[in-house]
Amino acid sequence: MGAGPKPATSVFTGILALASFFRTSKGLMGAGLLAFVIALSASMVLTVPVRALAIRVGMVDLPGPRKVHLTPIPLLGGLAIYAGVMLAILVVFDGPARAQSFGIVTAATLVGIVGFMDDRGMLHHQIKLFLGMPLSAIILLVSGVRANVFNVLLGGNAGPWLDAVLTVVWVVGITASFSILDHMDGLCAGVAAMASIFIVMLAYLNGQTILTILAAATLGAATGFLRWNFKPAKIFMGDSGAMFLGFLMATLALKLRFEHSTNLAGWLAPVLILSATIFDTTLVTISRSRRGLLPFATPGKDHSAHRLANLGFGQRGAVLAMYFAGAVCGTAGVVVTYLPTFWAALLGVFVFAAMLIAIAVLEQAPYEQQKKKEAPAS
């Protein structure tokens, strides 16, 4: 008797069947659901051969004093996440939609390549931070994706230029924050998935078709990868995956538009949705700066999840606490779009005050402090 169908073949046959089914529902809900299912299935299935490839070529993350894992773990998980998102785009988008998303896809691919090269030890960390990420942001600007804050506040010639600068700062900052967030099993993928849920919700409610599909694909790819990445992780996404997800989160947040919300609410919503990773980056930036360390050049076990784990949450509990924080902030991001300016500002002040209090509390929590690098003797 011949061998039965391979699991991967069966899954992708099922994807094609689902595609034909959901295409009968031409509405936005059907397209978003299709993108989610394709990305989820592809990411979950492709992670298995990607893991085997990483082991074969020796791309593994070795244990070390700044790591929480005790055995070598394969990298390259970002490749499965990337494939899941891109497959969803190819299947769900028609020609015009693919053309509109070309700039996003190009910039995201560049970020993924830079992250992969960093995983291979081929790049200095400053190159990805000061060259790769800004270049991806510039590609976004050229493709028409940008912030719309100063153009509303100031208008004239200065507004668009300041918005261009804000776009670069936002994209680099969020991409870098997800890059350093990937320090505990399931953390980066789960936080990205949680934020994607609220972006999908807001995009759908505001009739943004392309954004809904892109966010649903990102949600599916991140969730599918979690099957293998949640503690105990079988594979890590590496910088290729963390930077790719971070770039997509920054881009999707930039593309959110609210027809019936105040300008302030429209600006606050993306920040609130991504507040979990913004909080973590702010904490380590303040903490490391106070100790005379360079925030993005001094990795260590001093992130929010590390400190929560040391307070008794354990690694899984700390990761779930970060998910919960993302859910609370994401809910605030949705609620704020329905509030008038005064109440939106009040909610924003409340959330950011709570974040500052939490930073002050966690700064007193136990963590493993890095040592300054001593200057070489002359």
N, C-alpha and C positions, 0 to 999 in steps of 0.2 A: 504493500500500500504506500502511496506517496505521502510525503510530509504535509501536514496541515499548514494553513496560512500563517505567516509570521505575525506576531502581535502588532508590530508597527504597521504592517500592511493592512491588517484588519481595522486598526484605529483610523488610518487615513481614508480607507474605504467608507467608514462610518462618517468621517468628516464631510466627504463629498455628498453622502446621502443627506446629512443634516443641511448642507448648503442648499441642495435642491429644495428641501422642505421649507427652510426659512426664506428662501427667495420668493416663495409664493406669498409671503407677507412682506409687502413692499414698504411697510412703515418703518419708522426710525427704530422702534422697539425690536422688530425682527432683525434689522441689520446689526444693531448693537449686540444682540444676543448671539447672532451668528459669529461675529468677530470674537466675542468672549469665548465661545465654545471652541473655535478653531485654535486660538492662541493657547487656551488652557490645555487642550489635548496635545498640540504639537510640542509645547514646552515640556509637559510631563513625560511624553514618550521619548523625545529626542534627548532628554537629559541622560538617559541610560547609555546610548552609544557615545555621547559626548564625554561622559565620565570614563568610559573604557578608553577613549582616545587620549584623554588627559593622562591617564595612568601609563599608556603605552609610550607617549612622548616625554614623560617625566615632568609634566606641568602639575606639580603638587605644592601645596602650602605646608611647609615644614613647621613643626612646633617651635616655639621660642619664648623668651621671657615676656614678650609683649603680646602673646597669643593666649587664647583660652583653650584651644584644642591640644590634646596630648599625643596624637598620632598624625602622620601625614594625611592630608585631605586633598583629593583632586580639585583642580581649578577648572576653568573653561565653562562653568555653568552659564556664564553670560551669553555664550554662543547659542544655547538652547532658548534663552529668553529672547534674544534678537530674532532667531528663526521663527518663534511663535508669533511675534508682533508682525514681522514682514509677511509671513504666510497669510495672516488674517487680512492684511492690507491688500495683498494680491487677489485674494478670493472675493472679498466683500466690495472693494472699491471698483467703480467703473473707470473708464478712461479719464474723464474730466476730474474726478475726485483724486485719482492717482497723480494727475498733473498738479493739482493744488497742494498735494502733500509732498511733492518732490523735494522741496527745500528742507522740510522737516526730516524726511527720510535720509537725505544726503548728509545733513549735519549730524543726525543721530548715528549714522554709519561711521562718520569720521570719529566721533567720540568713542564708539565701540572699538575701533581700530587702535586709537591712542591708548585706551585702557588695556587692550590685549598686549600691546607692545610693552606697557608698563608691567603687566603680569609676567612677561618673559624676561624682565630685567633689562630691556633695551632702551629705556628712557629714564632720565632723571625726573623726579617728581615735579620739579619746577617747570619742566617742559609741558607737561599735561596741564598744569595750573595756569601758566602764563602764555601758552601758545595754543594748545589743543582746544581747551574750553573756550577762550575768547574767539578763536577762529570759527568754532561752531556757532557761537552767538552772532557773529557777523553774517554767516550764511543765512541764519534766521532773519536777520534784518533785511538782507537783500531779497529774501523771498516774501517779505511783507509782514512778518510776524514781529510785533514789537509792543512794548508797554504803551499805555495811553493815559499817562498821569499828567505830566507837565504840559502836554499839548492842550489839555482841558483847563489847567490852572493858569497857564501863562499865554498860550497861543503864540502868534507871531513866528519869527524864525527860531527863537531860542527853544520853544517847546519841543519840536521834533528832535532837535539835537540832544537835549537833555533826556528825552525818552529813549533815544538810541543808547546813551550812556547807561541809563537805568536798566535797559534790556540786557546789555553785556554783563553788568554787575549782578543782576538777578540770575541769569543763566549760569554764570561761573560760580556764584555763591551756592545755588541749590545743587548743581552738579557736584561740586566739591563736598558739600555737606553729605550727600548720599554716598560719596566715595569713602569718607571716613566713618560713615554709619555702619558699614559692612564689617563689624567686628565681633558679632555673636550670631550663633546659628539662628536663621530665620528672621533676623531683625530687619535688614535692609529690604528684603523682598516683601515682608509683611507690612512694613510701614508704607512702602510704595503702593501695595495693594489696597490698604486702607484709604490712602489719599485718593486713589483712582476711583473708589466707590463714590465718593462725594463729587468728584469732577464729572463722572458719568451722570450722576443725578442732576447736577446743575446744567450740564450741557443738554441733556434730554429735555428738561423743563423749559429751557430757553430755545429749543428747536435748532441747536447747532449739530447738524448731521455728521459732518466730518469729525468734529471734536468728540462726539459721543462714541463713534466707532473707534477712533484712535485710543480713547481712554478705556473703552471696553476691552480692546486688544491688549493694552498694557496691564489691565487688571487680570485678564486671563493668563497671560504669560508669567506674571509674578506669582499668581496663585498656583499655577501648575508646577512651577519650580519649587515652591514651598513643600510639595510632596516629598522632595528629596533633601531639602535644605533645613527643615525644622529639626531641632535637636532630638536625637543625635544626627548631625548633618552627614550625608553621604558624599556631598559635593559642595564646593563654594562657587559663587558666581564670579569672584575676582573683580578687579577694577573694570574689566570690559563690561560686566553686567551692572555693577553699581553705578558707573558713570553713565551708561546707557539709560538706566532707569531714572537717574537723577536728571539727566538732560530732558527726557520725556516729561517728567513731572514739572520741570520749570517751563517747558514749552506749552504743555496743556493748560497750565495755570494762566499763562500769558494770553492764551486764545479765548479764555472765558469772557463772555460779554453778556450783560444783563440789561434788557430793554426797559424793564420796569423798576429798576433799583436806583438808588442815589449813587452818585459818583463815589462817595466815601465807602459805601457798602460794596460797590464793585471792586474797589481797590483792596479792601480788607479781606474779602472772601478768599482769594488765592493764598494770602499770607496765613490766614487762620487754618486753611486746609493742610498746609505744609508746616504747621507750627511744631509738630513733633520733631522733625529733623532740624528745623531752625532752632528749637530749644536746645537740642543736643549740641549743635555747633556753637551756639552762644555760650553754653556752659563750659565747654572745653577751651574756647577762645579766651574767656575771662579767666578761667582757672590757670591755664598755661601762661597767659600773659602776666598774671600776678606773680608767677614763679620764675619769670624771666625767660620763658621758653617761647619758641616760634610755634603758633597754634597748629598750622598745617604741615609743619616739618618735623614734629616731635610726636610720633604715635606712641600710644601707651594705654594702660588700663584705667583711664580716668574719665570715661564717657558715662552718660546717664545710666545705661544698662549695667555697666560694671559696678557703679556705686549702689544701684538698687539690689543687685545680686549680693553685694557685701552686707547690705542691711537685712538680709534674710529672705529675700524673694527667691534666690536661686537664679540660675540662668534662664530657665523657662519662664519663671514668674516675672523676671525683669523684662523679658521680651514681650510677654503678654501685657505687662503694665504699659509699655511703650505703644502697643496696639491700642490699648484703652485710651491713652492720651491722644492718639491720632483720631480715634472715634469721637471723643469729646470735642476736640478742636475742629474736626470736620463738620460736626453737627452745628457748631457755632458759625462756621463758614457758610452753611446753608441758611441758617436762621437770619444772619445779618443782612442777607439780600432782600429780606422782607421788611426791614426796619427803616424808619425815617432816619435822617442824618444824626439827630441827637442820640437816639437810642443805639444806633450803629456805633457811634463813637464811644458811648458808655460801655457797650459790650466789648469793644476792642480794648479799651483801657482796662477793663476787668480781667480779660484773658491775659494781657501782657503783664499786668501787675501780679497775677497768679504765677506766671512764668518766672518773674524776677524773684518772687518769694521761694519758689521751688528751686531755683538756681542757688539761692542763699542757703537753703536747707541741705541740698545735695553737696554743696561745696564743703560742708562740715562732715559729710559721710566718709567712711573709710575707703581709701583707694590706693593703688600702687603708684607712688610718685616716680616720675622719670628723673634721671640725673642729668644735669647739664653736661654737655660735652666740653671737656677741658681743652683749652688751646694747646697745640703742640709746642713743645719746648723749642726755643730758638737755638 
